[in-house]
Amino acid sequence: MLVLLLALLTVPAFAYEVQYAGKAGSHPLKWPGGEIRMSVSSSMLEESPNLRGSDRVLSAIRRAAERWEAAAGVRIEFSVSDIGSISPKARRGDGISLITIAQTPENLLLFSGEGSQAAAFTRIFYDSDGTITEADIVLNPFFLTSTDGTPGSFDLESTVTHELGHVLGLGHSRVLGATMFENSARNGLYGMPFTSVRTLSGDDVAGVRSIYGAPYGDKNCCSEIRGAMTSSSGEKNSTSFEVWAVDVPSGRVAASVLTDDQGRYAIGGLEPAEYAVYARKLGGNGTVIRVDEIDLEKKEVVEFGPRSSSEVVSFSGEGVGFNGQLAGIAVPVNAGSAYRVMVSGKGINRGVVVSVASDYFTVEDDSVETINFGGGLYALSFIVQVEPGAKEGNYSIVLTDEKGRSDWVLGGLTVESIKNPWMIRDF
Ligand SMILES: [Zn+2]
């Protein structure tokens, strides 16, 4: 019997802030021409108690950058610098975009107090028109970071891939399996060497393409779905909604965004495909509603009419778990195998049915068990079969009550090429 660990195995491990002394505008943050020059601090190239495998740091950083370069029209160049400190909080930085792990007072300050659990921190400087002028990354000097998979350490390549997303102007994603999700796992979570994502998910790719477009002027990129969510009274208000597009044939999460203060959303960076759009009110147990569906053409922009939803559910899906560990990190699975997975949340004990929003997945009915952690926190443990043809990407776990109201754990399962050896069986 595996011991169920309720300790927080993953925390919001990534922190970032944007620095501009003026009024925040509506411009997206962007590097002019998609060209970025960064300096790797020499502190990143020396073996130290908090950095293992330093000889592979430069190649790991290069690979992280190449993922973003392959996804969007950006170029990131690196050189080495003796500078160790991040630019302090101010109107302007020193103009040098740095990646560092040096134990300087300025860097250590970032990880005292609120940011103490963060694996890394990124500070971005930008102008009034949204032009990014500098972005500095600090890896937490109090934690162990490695390039060699050391158990309990943060994987450098995963961490840098995430932070480079901030450097490019992206915020945090709400898709559990996305690189830009705010949580990060140390090596060893779920009994797997690398649980943190190094690859970019559909949501990451759509996000960066919505700013920079596709690389080499890809003719298929990019289409956009726009619309608005309103409160139940029909007025646009400050209630935030989470809105996401699902690729209909596969069920994969294609992209997720939040509404602005007018209730509007724009899901950009999409390839032509058939999409279903869903929405959920944030903070208040709103049920997931299906907004609309569209067969999107190349470089097409469609606008959906306003939608509202006031129905609430008495439960919430919050985390997932695997191998006896509950966490806020997507469970990696392989096509052609079956796994026992957990989904956790408030009030999901009675009459709540678990499924996956994709025909590639089947939840075995008689495998579902309820686990009560006390304090209203429950988990459903279930065996899920992943079809041999399941494509790589993020899939959502759906919890539905007897009235058909549902909550989703967005991207809680991720089909990976990396082997997850802990299957119940192959087929
Ligand atoms: Zn972050």
Residues whose N, C-alpha, C, O or C-beta is under 5 A from the ligand:
A	BS01	ZN	F14 A15 Y16
